[in-house]
């Protein structure tokens, strides 16, 4: 059902079973998939593609122009997957040409009130972004990441899968998979043990991840030396492959 006070651009493509609340605005070049619920006073601008079964609550701004002085009106994109919950007052901007042209949100994410996701960010699947977390441009969040409330991540940084930031963390370097960080400026404080247990990691796997953490952070090895050591360890422990691949692809250095 589309409320009579909603304003829908004629070019918008909206599935028949989408619900749109009062005073919401859906602009040109917006696609909204089946079973989505769009609350009141939401603004969605395009080009934006929204998948199925998403819920977007009141006063959110979705697909607005990027906050980048280089932006010159190009038709860049925001793409949102399926089964995401986007709470009140969330802002998600489209990409920039210089950053690849797309901001992308995956599936099954829980994005809480007042979260900001800037241009050219890539957010994976099954992440939790708590209230007031803010991602600067070009940030990558992999899968199963939890950002505590008021976490700030500076541009071009990556949060590896299963990582965790404590409330109020200010992150200015890449965070490897499995690592828990805290503070201003954020520092590594251990392994996200509770998060891994919730994801059904075995005691043996947790032991291996802890050993990998010690290799990176407590052995005194340079990062290149730690990578070689982890490669040896990963011959029998596949959960370390995720960490090794991350260290290879990250640029700019990891949080230490």
Secondary structure, DSSP 4 states (H G I P E B T S, - for coil): -B-TT-EE-TT-EE-TT-EE-TT-EE-TTEEE-TT-EE-TT-EE-SSEEE-SS-EE-TT-EEEEPPS-TT--S---EEEE-SS-EE-TT-EEE---GGGTSEEEE-SS-EE-TT-EE-TT-EE-SS-EE-TT-EE-TT-EE-SS-EE-TT-EE-TT-EE-TT-EE-TT-EE-SBB-TTEEEEETTEEEEEE-HHHHHHTT--HHHHHHHHHHHHHHHTS---HHHHHHHHHHHTTT-THHHHHHHHHHH--S-B--
